[in-house]
Amino acid sequence: MLIVALVAFTAVVVRLGAVQGPGGRYPAMVGEAQRVRTITLPAERGAILDRNGEPLAISARRRTVWADPQAVRDPAGAARALAPVLGVDEAVIRRKLTSTTGFEYLARKVDDPVADTVAGLDLAGVSLLEEPKRIDPAGPLAASVLGKVGTDNDGLSGLERQFEDELTGSAGQLVVEKDPNGRDIASGTHELTAAKQGNQLVLTLDRSLQFETERALAEQITATRAKGGIAIVMDPQSGEVLAMATLAGGVGGAPPAPTPDNTAVTKVYEPGSVNKLVTVAGAIESGVILPTDAFVVPDQLDVAGSPFHDSEPHATQAMPVSEIVADSSNVGTIKIAQRLGKDRLDQYVRAFGLADRTALDFPDESAGLLPPTAEWSDTSLATVAIGQGVAVTALQMLVAYNTIANGGLQVPPLLVKQVVDAEGKAHDVARPPPRQVVSEATADIVVPMLEQVVSEGTGTAAAVAGYSVAGKTGTAQKVRTDGIGYQEGAYVATFAGFLPARSPRLSAIVVLDEPTPIYGGLVSAPVFSDLAAFAARHMRIPPDIAPAPTGMVAPVRPPVAPVPQVNPALAAASTALPAASTSATTLAPTPTSRP
């Protein structure tokens, strides 16, 4: 046993001598290990650009103040000097300067004047390093779509989160040797592994059109004292989203501001009359009605003991399908749905994509809410037909209108056009292929009906000079927060449409939450008109309606007639709901969709 111990001791002595050698290398190695610091260098996050290469989100270099507590000579004095400069409590800084770690952040990504002041203090153990900081050159433009980036340069929401892997890049590191005062040793270790920049995103958004969309929406939210609003502009042929604005109403006189999340895809609401497009298109496609059919339409219809009303009292009359659409008759639409049947109505609602997430795959995107037919009540056929008992996102609804605009072909929406790597090579973003939802013949029948809505029906305020416009209005009562029944006096107003009607180049939807007045034809349709007029000029879309001949008076767009107030308990239903709220058994009192 003694022999073994002596052998082991001798081995240690020999090894120690070998390490120390003639020049005492062992203490040098220990000292070097204590002096060397490894600092992670975050990669510069890739930029996000609009369709024309205009920057929407970029990374800029900002300096971060950090400390090596082991090299700080006077923690109390340093804390006293730094606190007013950094705007951090002195006790917090002192605690960090006296920690046992070798690295402490004191302030991240400070402005240049602050960094310059810290550098001028020349405090032992306190240093500066550069880090990337996310900058939005256009301010809050498209903020709900772009999302946010955290202090550590990671995407927290929106596209920043969805494309985190593409935008992040690869971190680098800096290995440096410092003297006892925390300063770099010029002749010491200095190893740099450069960070690799993240990829760029090229969006389908047009910055100018996005600005105009947010401006028009904000003005109408303020003018109507709405709680908020959504506006989306698309190219129906390509499926590209050209603008997407989601704003919350200002509090205490403040202007409307971007919502924290992108409510155009995350929030569902019962759409009301704009959903009648699906009912009518499905019935025509199924062959259960002809466009020349007329229905006997009273102003009230009892379904399983529940009364359904049109928005205005009227004598019983024979209404052709086109008039049912133009006047947004609930009773006429329900009669069409009764021919279609609940299974086929459910089939077409789903075929139009109103119960599935879109191809955007946006973070927290909703799939919409539509209960299976096995859970439908005796009134569900009627309520779903007029846009209640089903909840959708604004994007889903606009994609449904794009389907008719495209001759029945549904093109998946696209928001990110390309990913451009660090070498400058562009990669298209994959999406599912288009699919035929209804025939081109059916779409060709429905489009003139939607034109009639704008030319002489409930949507005349959506007209755009020089262009044929097809679209539909909707006014829907909001569901209560507990999902049972509807809120008294609370409505969501919508207009969705496209132009030129026969060869569409752009489409848009405008949704206002609790505006005054409440009607989509009065508050949402004019915003569509403004946006579509600007977009048509901006996109250089040729007019398709010739001006009046010289010497003749051009027809004047008829004013929107005031819509009589009706009992709110009989009004339309719509808003963001919990899943349970779409069950037809909870829809009481019976809703009646308005134009």
C-alpha positions as CSV (number, residue, x, y, z in Angstrom):
1,M,0.0,0.0,0.0
2,L,2.8,2.4,0.9
3,I,4.6,1.5,-2.4
4,V,1.4,2.4,-4.4
5,A,1.1,5.8,-2.6
6,L,4.7,6.7,-3.2
7,V,4.4,5.8,-6.9
8,A,1.3,8.0,-7.2
9,F,3.0,10.9,-5.4
10,T,6.0,10.6,-7.6
11,A,3.8,10.6,-10.7
12,V,2.1,13.8,-9.6
13,V,5.5,15.5,-8.9
14,V,6.8,14.5,-12.2
15,R,3.7,15.7,-14.0
16,L,3.8,19.0,-12.1
17,G,7.4,19.5,-13.1
18,A,6.7,18.7,-16.7
19,V,3.9,21.2,-16.8
20,Q,5.9,24.0,-15.0
21,G,9.0,23.3,-16.9
22,P,11.9,25.7,-16.8
23,G,9.8,28.8,-17.3
24,G,7.0,28.0,-14.8
25,R,4.4,27.5,-17.5
26,Y,1.8,26.0,-15.1
27,P,1.0,29.3,-13.2
28,A,0.9,31.0,-16.6
29,M,-1.7,28.6,-17.9
30,V,-3.8,29.1,-14.8
31,G,-3.5,32.9,-15.1
32,E,-4.5,32.8,-18.7
33,A,-7.6,30.7,-18.0
34,Q,-8.6,33.3,-15.5
35,R,-8.1,36.2,-17.9
36,V,-9.7,34.8,-21.1
37,R,-13.3,35.7,-21.7
38,T,-15.7,34.2,-24.3
39,I,-18.4,36.5,-25.6
40,T,-21.3,35.3,-27.8
41,L,-21.9,37.6,-30.8
42,P,-25.5,37.4,-31.9
43,A,-26.0,37.2,-35.7
44,E,-27.5,40.2,-37.5
45,R,-31.2,39.4,-38.0
46,G,-32.3,39.3,-41.7
47,A,-34.2,42.3,-43.0
48,I,-37.9,42.2,-43.8
49,L,-38.7,44.0,-47.1
50,D,-41.9,44.9,-48.9
51,R,-42.6,43.7,-52.5
52,N,-40.6,46.6,-53.9
53,G,-37.5,46.1,-51.7
54,E,-38.5,48.9,-49.3
55,P,-37.4,48.1,-45.7
56,L,-40.0,47.3,-43.1
57,A,-37.8,45.8,-40.4
58,I,-33.9,45.9,-40.3
59,S,-31.2,45.4,-37.8
60,A,-28.9,48.2,-36.6
61,R,-25.8,48.0,-34.4
62,R,-26.2,49.2,-30.9
63,R,-23.7,49.1,-28.0
64,T,-24.4,47.1,-24.8
65,V,-22.8,48.0,-21.4
66,W,-21.4,45.0,-19.6
67,A,-19.0,44.3,-16.7
68,D,-16.5,41.7,-15.5
69,P,-17.1,42.0,-11.7
70,Q,-13.8,40.4,-11.0
71,A,-12.0,43.3,-12.7
72,V,-14.1,46.1,-11.1
73,R,-11.9,48.0,-8.6
74,D,-14.6,50.2,-6.9
75,P,-18.1,48.7,-7.3
76,A,-19.7,51.4,-5.2
77,G,-18.1,54.2,-7.1
78,A,-18.7,52.7,-10.5
79,A,-22.4,52.1,-9.6
80,R,-22.7,55.7,-8.5
81,A,-21.3,56.9,-11.8
82,L,-23.3,54.6,-14.0
83,A,-26.7,54.8,-12.5
84,P,-27.7,58.3,-13.8
85,V,-26.2,57.6,-17.2
86,L,-28.0,54.2,-17.7
87,G,-31.2,55.2,-15.9
88,V,-30.9,52.1,-13.7
89,D,-31.2,52.0,-9.9
90,E,-27.7,52.3,-8.3
91,A,-28.3,49.3,-6.0
92,V,-29.1,47.1,-8.9
93,I,-25.9,48.0,-10.6
94,R,-23.8,47.6,-7.5
95,R,-25.3,44.1,-7.0
96,K,-24.2,43.1,-10.5
97,L,-20.7,44.6,-10.0
98,T,-20.2,42.5,-6.9
99,S,-21.4,39.2,-8.3
100,T,-19.2,36.2,-8.6
101,T,-19.7,35.7,-12.3
102,G,-17.3,36.8,-15.0
103,F,-20.0,38.6,-17.1
104,E,-22.9,40.8,-16.2
105,Y,-25.1,42.9,-18.5
106,L,-25.7,46.4,-17.2
107,A,-27.7,47.9,-20.0
108,R,-28.6,46.3,-23.4
109,K,-28.5,48.1,-26.8
110,V,-28.3,51.7,-25.5
111,D,-28.3,54.8,-27.7
112,D,-25.0,56.2,-28.9
113,P,-24.9,59.2,-26.5
114,V,-25.3,56.8,-23.5
115,A,-22.6,54.5,-24.9
116,D,-20.2,57.4,-25.5
117,T,-20.7,58.7,-22.0
118,V,-20.0,55.2,-20.5
119,A,-16.8,55.0,-22.6
120,G,-15.7,58.4,-21.4
121,L,-16.0,57.2,-17.7
122,D,-13.2,54.7,-18.4
123,L,-14.2,52.4,-15.5
124,A,-12.1,49.4,-14.8
125,G,-14.1,46.2,-15.5
126,V,-16.8,48.0,-17.5
127,S,-16.9,47.5,-21.2
128,L,-19.0,47.9,-24.3
129,L,-19.9,45.4,-27.0
130,E,-21.9,45.7,-30.2
131,E,-25.3,43.9,-30.6
132,P,-27.9,44.1,-33.3
133,K,-31.2,45.8,-32.5
134,R,-34.4,45.6,-34.5
135,I,-35.4,48.8,-36.1
136,D,-38.6,49.6,-38.0
137,P,-37.8,52.3,-40.6
138,A,-41.4,52.9,-41.3
139,G,-42.4,53.2,-37.7
140,P,-45.4,51.1,-36.6
141,L,-46.5,50.4,-40.2
142,A,-47.7,46.7,-40.5
143,A,-46.6,46.2,-36.9
144,S,-49.3,43.5,-36.3
145,V,-48.1,41.6,-39.3
146,L,-44.3,41.9,-38.7
147,G,-44.5,41.1,-35.0
148,K,-41.9,41.8,-32.3
149,V,-38.4,40.8,-31.5
150,G,-37.1,40.4,-28.0
151,T,-34.0,41.8,-26.3
152,D,-32.1,38.7,-27.2
153,N,-32.9,39.1,-30.9
154,D,-35.5,36.3,-31.0
155,G,-38.9,36.6,-32.7
156,L,-41.8,36.8,-30.3
157,S,-44.8,37.3,-32.6
158,G,-45.9,37.7,-36.1
159,L,-43.6,37.0,-39.1
160,E,-40.6,37.5,-36.8
161,R,-41.7,34.5,-34.9
162,Q,-43.0,32.4,-37.8
163,F,-39.8,32.8,-39.8
164,E,-37.4,32.7,-36.8
165,D,-35.2,30.1,-38.2
166,E,-34.7,31.9,-41.5
167,L,-34.2,35.3,-40.0
168,T,-31.9,34.4,-37.1
169,G,-28.7,33.4,-38.8
170,S,-25.8,31.8,-36.8
171,A,-24.2,33.4,-33.8
172,G,-20.4,34.0,-33.6
173,Q,-18.1,34.3,-30.7
174,L,-15.2,36.5,-29.5
175,V,-12.5,35.0,-27.2
176,V,-10.4,37.8,-25.7
177,E,-7.7,38.0,-23.0
178,K,-8.1,40.8,-20.4
179,D,-5.8,42.3,-17.9
180,P,-6.7,42.6,-14.1
181,N,-8.4,45.9,-14.9
182,G,-10.7,44.3,-17.5
183,R,-9.0,45.8,-20.5
184,D,-8.0,43.9,-23.6
185,I,-4.4,42.6,-23.7
186,A,-3.1,43.6,-27.1
187,S,-0.7,40.7,-27.3
188,G,-3.1,38.2,-25.7
189,T,-5.6,35.8,-27.0
190,H,-8.0,37.4,-29.6
191,E,-10.1,34.9,-31.6
192,L,-13.1,36.0,-33.6
193,T,-15.6,33.7,-35.2
194,A,-17.9,36.0,-37.3
195,A,-21.6,35.6,-37.0
196,K,-23.5,34.6,-40.1
197,Q,-26.3,37.1,-41.1
198,G,-29.9,35.8,-41.2
199,N,-31.9,35.5,-44.4
200,Q,-34.1,38.3,-45.7
201,L,-37.9,38.1,-46.2
202,V,-39.5,39.7,-49.2
203,L,-43.2,40.2,-48.5
204,T,-46.1,40.7,-50.8
205,L,-47.1,43.8,-49.0
206,D,-46.8,47.2,-50.8
207,R,-45.6,49.8,-48.3
208,S,-47.5,52.7,-49.9
209,L,-50.7,50.7,-50.1
210,Q,-50.2,49.5,-46.5
211,F,-49.8,53.1,-45.3
212,E,-53.0,54.2,-47.1
213,T,-54.9,51.2,-45.8
214,E,-53.9,52.0,-42.2
215,R,-54.7,55.7,-42.7
216,A,-58.2,55.1,-44.1
217,L,-59.0,52.5,-41.5
218,A,-57.8,54.7,-38.6
219,E,-59.8,57.7,-39.8
220,Q,-63.0,55.6,-40.0
221,I,-62.4,54.1,-36.6
222,T,-62.1,57.6,-35.2
223,A,-65.0,59.0,-37.1
224,T,-67.4,56.1,-36.1
225,R,-66.0,55.7,-32.6
226,A,-65.4,52.1,-33.3
227,K,-63.5,49.8,-30.9
228,G,-61.2,48.7,-33.8
229,G,-61.1,47.5,-37.3
230,I,-59.5,45.3,-39.9
231,A,-58.8,46.0,-43.6
232,I,-57.1,43.6,-46.1
233,V,-56.3,44.3,-49.7
234,M,-55.3,41.4,-52.0
235,D,-54.6,40.5,-55.6
236,P,-57.3,37.8,-56.1
237,Q,-55.5,36.3,-59.1
238,S,-52.2,35.6,-57.4
239,G,-53.5,35.4,-53.8
240,E,-50.9,38.0,-52.7
241,V,-51.8,40.1,-49.7
242,L,-51.0,43.7,-50.7
243,A,-52.0,45.3,-47.4
244,M,-53.2,44.0,-44.0
245,A,-54.1,46.4,-41.2
246,T,-55.5,45.6,-37.8
247,L,-56.0,48.6,-35.5
248,A,-57.5,49.1,-32.0
249,G,-59.5,52.2,-31.3
250,G,-57.6,54.9,-29.4
251,V,-58.2,55.3,-25.6
252,G,-58.6,58.8,-24.1
253,G,-58.5,60.6,-27.4
254,A,-55.3,58.8,-28.6
255,P,-55.3,57.7,-32.3
256,P,-56.0,54.1,-33.3
257,A,-52.9,51.9,-32.9
258,P,-51.8,48.4,-34.2
259,T,-53.2,45.5,-32.3
260,P,-50.7,43.3,-30.4
261,D,-51.6,40.3,-32.6
262,N,-52.8,40.1,-36.2
263,T,-56.5,40.0,-35.6
264,A,-57.1,39.7,-39.4
265,V,-56.1,36.0,-39.0
266,T,-56.3,35.3,-35.2
267,K,-59.7,36.7,-34.3
268,V,-63.0,35.1,-35.6
269,Y,-66.4,36.8,-35.8
270,E,-69.8,35.8,-37.1
271,P,-69.8,37.5,-40.5
272,G,-73.5,38.0,-41.1
273,S,-74.8,38.8,-44.6
274,V,-71.4,38.7,-46.3
275,N,-71.6,35.0,-45.9
276,K,-74.7,34.8,-48.0
277,L,-72.3,34.6,-51.0
278,V,-71.5,31.0,-49.9
279,T,-75.2,30.0,-49.6
280,V,-76.2,31.3,-53.0
281,A,-73.1,30.0,-54.8
282,G,-73.5,26.6,-53.3
283,A,-77.2,26.4,-54.3
284,I,-76.4,27.4,-57.9
285,E,-73.5,25.0,-58.1
286,S,-75.7,22.2,-56.7
287,G,-78.4,22.9,-59.2
288,V,-81.1,23.3,-56.6
289,I,-81.8,26.8,-57.9
290,L,-81.5,28.7,-61.2
291,P,-80.5,32.3,-61.4
292,T,-83.9,33.0,-63.0
293,D,-85.8,31.5,-60.0
294,A,-88.0,33.7,-57.9
295,F,-89.1,33.0,-54.3
296,V,-92.1,34.2,-52.5
297,V,-90.6,36.2,-49.7
298,P,-92.5,37.6,-46.7
299,D,-90.7,39.9,-44.3
300,Q,-90.8,37.1,-41.6
301,L,-90.3,33.4,-41.7
302,D,-90.8,31.0,-38.8
303,V,-88.2,28.2,-38.6
304,A,-88.8,25.5,-35.9
305,G,-90.8,28.1,-33.9
306,S,-88.2,30.8,-34.2
307,P,-88.9,34.0,-36.3
308,F,-86.4,35.2,-38.8
309,H,-86.9,38.7,-40.2
310,D,-85.7,40.8,-43.1
311,S,-84.0,44.1,-42.0
312,E,-87.0,46.2,-43.2
313,P,-90.7,45.3,-43.1
314,H,-92.2,44.7,-46.5
315,A,-95.2,43.1,-48.2
316,T,-94.9,39.5,-49.3
317,Q,-93.4,39.6,-52.8
318,A,-91.8,37.5,-55.5
319,M,-88.0,38.0,-55.3
320,P,-85.6,36.8,-58.0
321,V,-82.3,35.4,-56.6
322,S,-80.4,38.5,-57.7
323,E,-82.8,40.8,-55.7
324,I,-82.5,38.5,-52.7
325,V,-78.7,39.1,-52.9
326,A,-78.9,42.8,-53.7
327,D,-81.4,43.6,-50.9
328,S,-79.7,41.1,-48.5
329,S,-83.0,39.3,-47.7
330,N,-82.6,36.9,-44.8
331,V,-85.9,35.2,-45.5
332,G,-85.1,34.7,-49.2
333,T,-81.6,33.4,-48.4
334,I,-83.1,30.9,-45.8
335,K,-85.5,29.7,-48.5
336,I,-82.6,29.1,-50.8
337,A,-80.8,27.2,-48.0
338,Q,-83.8,25.0,-47.4
339,R,-83.5,23.8,-51.0
340,L,-79.8,23.2,-50.5
341,G,-80.1,21.3,-47.2
342,K,-77.8,21.3,-44.2
343,D,-75.3,18.7,-45.4
344,R,-74.6,20.5,-48.7
345,L,-74.6,23.9,-47.0
346,D,-72.0,22.6,-44.5
347,Q,-70.0,21.1,-47.5
348,Y,-69.8,24.5,-49.3
349,V,-69.0,26.5,-46.2
350,R,-66.0,24.1,-45.7
351,A,-65.2,24.1,-49.4
352,F,-64.8,27.8,-49.4
353,G,-62.3,27.4,-46.6
354,L,-64.3,28.9,-43.8
355,A,-63.5,26.2,-41.3
356,D,-59.8,25.7,-42.0
357,R,-56.6,27.7,-41.5
358,T,-55.4,29.4,-44.6
359,A,-52.1,28.6,-46.3
360,L,-50.4,31.5,-44.5
361,D,-49.9,29.4,-41.4
362,F,-49.5,32.6,-39.4
363,P,-48.8,32.2,-35.7
364,D,-52.0,31.6,-33.7
365,E,-54.1,31.7,-36.9
366,S,-57.6,30.6,-36.3
367,A,-59.3,27.8,-38.3
368,G,-62.7,29.4,-37.9
369,L,-65.6,27.8,-36.0
370,L,-68.3,25.6,-37.6
371,P,-69.9,22.8,-35.6
372,P,-70.4,19.5,-37.3
373,T,-73.9,19.0,-38.7
374,A,-74.6,16.4,-36.0
375,E,-74.6,19.2,-33.5
376,W,-76.9,21.5,-35.5
377,S,-80.2,22.4,-34.1
378,D,-83.5,22.8,-36.0
379,T,-82.6,26.5,-36.7
380,S,-78.9,26.0,-37.6
381,L,-79.6,25.7,-41.4
382,A,-81.2,29.1,-41.3
383,T,-78.6,30.8,-39.1
384,V,-75.6,29.4,-40.9
385,A,-77.2,30.4,-44.3
386,I,-77.3,34.1,-43.2
387,G,-73.9,34.1,-41.5
388,Q,-74.6,33.2,-37.9
389,G,-73.6,30.0,-36.1
390,V,-70.3,30.1,-38.1
391,A,-67.3,32.2,-37.2
392,V,-64.6,33.2,-39.6
393,T,-61.5,35.4,-39.8
394,A,-61.5,38.4,-42.0
395,L,-58.8,36.8,-44.2
396,Q,-60.9,33.6,-44.7
397,M,-63.9,35.7,-45.8
398,L,-61.9,37.7,-48.3
399,V,-60.4,34.5,-49.7
400,A,-64.0,33.2,-50.2
401,Y,-64.7,36.4,-52.3
402,N,-61.5,35.9,-54.2
403,T,-62.8,32.5,-55.1
404,I,-65.8,33.9,-57.0
405,A,-63.6,36.7,-58.4
406,N,-61.3,33.9,-59.9
407,G,-64.0,32.0,-61.6
408,G,-64.5,29.6,-58.7
409,L,-60.8,28.8,-58.3
410,Q,-59.4,29.4,-54.8
411,V,-55.8,30.6,-54.8
412,P,-54.2,30.2,-51.4
413,P,-53.2,33.6,-49.8
414,L,-49.5,34.5,-49.8
415,L,-47.8,37.0,-47.5
416,V,-44.1,36.1,-47.8
417,K,-43.0,36.0,-51.4
418,Q,-39.4,35.0,-51.1
419,V,-36.6,34.1,-48.6
420,V,-33.3,35.5,-49.8
421,D,-30.2,33.8,-48.3
422,A,-26.9,35.4,-47.2
423,E,-25.5,34.7,-50.7
424,G,-28.3,36.7,-52.3
425,K,-30.2,33.7,-53.7
426,A,-34.0,34.0,-53.6
427,H,-36.2,31.0,-52.7
428,D,-39.9,31.1,-53.4
429,V,-42.1,30.2,-50.4
430,A,-44.1,27.0,-51.1
431,R,-47.9,26.9,-50.8
432,P,-50.6,24.5,-51.8
433,P,-51.9,24.5,-55.4
434,P,-55.1,26.3,-56.3
435,R,-58.3,24.3,-56.2
436,Q,-61.7,24.6,-57.9
437,V,-64.4,25.2,-55.3
438,V,-67.3,26.0,-57.7
439,S,-67.5,26.0,-61.5
440,E,-66.6,29.0,-63.6
441,A,-70.2,29.0,-64.8
442,T,-71.5,29.4,-61.2
443,A,-69.0,32.2,-60.5
444,D,-70.1,34.0,-63.7
445,I,-73.7,33.9,-62.4
446,V,-72.9,35.2,-59.0
447,V,-70.6,38.1,-60.0
448,P,-73.4,40.2,-61.6
449,M,-75.5,39.6,-58.5
450,L,-72.7,41.1,-56.4
451,E,-72.4,44.0,-58.9
452,Q,-76.1,44.7,-58.3
453,V,-75.4,45.0,-54.6
454,V,-73.1,48.0,-55.4
455,S,-75.0,49.5,-58.3
456,E,-78.5,49.5,-56.6
457,G,-78.5,47.5,-53.4
458,T,-77.1,47.9,-49.9
459,G,-73.5,48.6,-51.1
460,T,-73.8,51.7,-53.2
461,A,-71.2,53.5,-51.0
462,A,-68.6,51.0,-52.2
463,A,-68.8,52.3,-55.8
464,V,-65.5,53.5,-57.4
465,A,-65.7,56.0,-60.3
466,G,-64.6,54.3,-63.6
467,Y,-64.8,50.8,-62.3
468,S,-67.3,48.0,-62.0
469,V,-67.4,46.8,-58.4
470,A,-68.8,43.5,-57.0
471,G,-69.3,43.0,-53.3
472,K,-71.5,42.5,-50.3
473,T,-72.4,44.3,-47.1
474,G,-72.9,42.7,-43.7
475,T,-74.0,44.0,-40.3
476,A,-73.9,41.5,-37.5
477,Q,-74.7,41.5,-33.8
478,K,-71.9,40.5,-31.5
479,V,-72.1,37.4,-29.4
480,R,-71.8,37.8,-25.7
481,T,-68.5,37.0,-24.0
482,D,-70.0,34.0,-22.3
483,G,-71.1,32.6,-25.8
484,I,-74.8,32.6,-24.9
485,G,-76.9,35.0,-26.9
486,Y,-76.0,38.3,-28.3
487,Q,-74.8,41.7,-26.9
488,E,-77.5,44.3,-26.9
489,G,-76.6,47.2,-29.3
490,A,-73.1,45.8,-30.3
491,Y,-72.5,45.2,-34.0
492,V,-69.7,44.4,-36.4
493,A,-70.0,46.0,-39.9
494,T,-68.4,44.5,-43.0
495,F,-67.9,45.1,-46.7
496,A,-66.1,42.6,-49.0
497,G,-65.7,43.0,-52.7
498,F,-63.4,43.2,-55.8
499,L,-62.8,45.2,-59.0
500,P,-63.1,45.4,-61.9
501,A,-66.0,43.0,-61.5
502,R,-65.5,40.9,-64.6
503,S,-61.7,40.8,-64.6
504,P,-60.7,41.5,-61.0
505,R,-57.2,42.8,-60.2
506,L,-57.8,43.7,-56.5
507,S,-60.1,42.7,-53.7
508,A,-60.6,44.1,-50.2
509,I,-62.5,43.6,-47.0
510,V,-63.2,46.2,-44.3
511,V,-64.5,45.2,-40.8
512,L,-65.4,47.7,-38.1
513,D,-66.0,46.6,-34.5
514,E,-68.9,48.4,-32.9
515,P,-69.1,51.5,-35.1
516,T,-71.7,54.2,-35.1
517,P,-73.7,54.0,-37.3
518,I,-73.7,50.2,-37.2
519,Y,-74.4,49.3,-40.9
520,G,-71.7,47.8,-43.2
521,G,-73.2,49.7,-46.1
522,L,-72.8,53.0,-44.3
523,V,-69.4,52.7,-42.6
524,S,-67.3,49.8,-44.2
525,A,-68.3,50.3,-47.8
526,P,-67.0,53.9,-48.0
527,V,-63.6,52.7,-46.7
528,F,-63.5,50.0,-49.4
529,S,-64.3,52.7,-52.0
530,D,-61.4,54.9,-50.8
531,L,-58.9,52.1,-50.6
532,A,-60.0,50.6,-54.0
533,A,-59.7,54.0,-55.7
534,F,-56.2,54.6,-54.4
535,A,-55.1,51.0,-55.1
536,A,-56.5,51.1,-58.7
537,R,-54.4,54.3,-59.4
538,H,-51.4,52.9,-57.6
539,M,-51.5,49.6,-59.4
540,R,-52.4,51.3,-62.7
541,I,-55.5,49.2,-63.2
542,P,-57.3,50.4,-66.4
543,P,-60.9,51.6,-65.8
544,D,-63.5,49.4,-67.3
545,I,-66.4,51.9,-67.3
546,A,-66.2,54.6,-69.9
547,P,-67.0,58.2,-68.8
548,A,-70.2,59.8,-69.9
549,P,-70.1,61.2,-73.5
550,T,-69.4,64.9,-73.9
551,G,-72.5,67.0,-73.3
552,M,-74.2,64.3,-71.3
553,V,-74.5,64.2,-67.5
554,A,-72.9,61.2,-65.9
555,P,-75.2,59.2,-63.6
556,V,-74.9,60.2,-60.0
557,R,-74.3,57.5,-57.5
558,P,-77.5,57.2,-55.5
559,P,-77.1,58.1,-51.8
560,V,-77.3,55.4,-49.2
561,A,-80.8,55.5,-47.8
562,P,-81.0,55.5,-44.0
563,V,-81.8,52.0,-42.8
564,P,-84.7,52.0,-40.2
565,Q,-83.7,50.9,-36.7
566,V,-85.1,47.5,-35.8
567,N,-85.3,45.6,-32.5
568,P,-81.6,44.7,-31.7
569,A,-82.8,41.3,-30.5
570,L,-83.8,40.5,-34.1
571,A,-80.5,41.7,-35.6
572,A,-77.5,40.0,-37.0
573,A,-74.9,38.2,-35.0
574,S,-71.1,38.4,-35.2
575,T,-67.8,38.8,-33.3
576,A,-64.9,36.9,-31.9
577,L,-66.2,33.9,-30.0
578,P,-65.2,31.0,-27.8
579,A,-65.7,27.7,-29.5
580,A,-68.9,27.0,-27.6
581,S,-70.6,30.1,-29.0
582,T,-71.0,28.6,-32.5
583,S,-73.2,25.9,-31.3
584,A,-76.7,26.6,-32.6
585,T,-78.2,25.6,-29.3
586,T,-76.7,28.7,-27.6
587,L,-78.0,31.2,-30.2
588,A,-80.8,33.0,-28.4
589,P,-82.6,35.2,-29.2
590,T,-82.9,34.2,-32.8
591,P,-80.6,36.5,-34.8
592,T,-81.5,38.2,-38.0
593,S,-78.7,39.3,-40.3
594,R,-78.8,42.8,-41.6
595,P,-77.4,44.2,-44.9
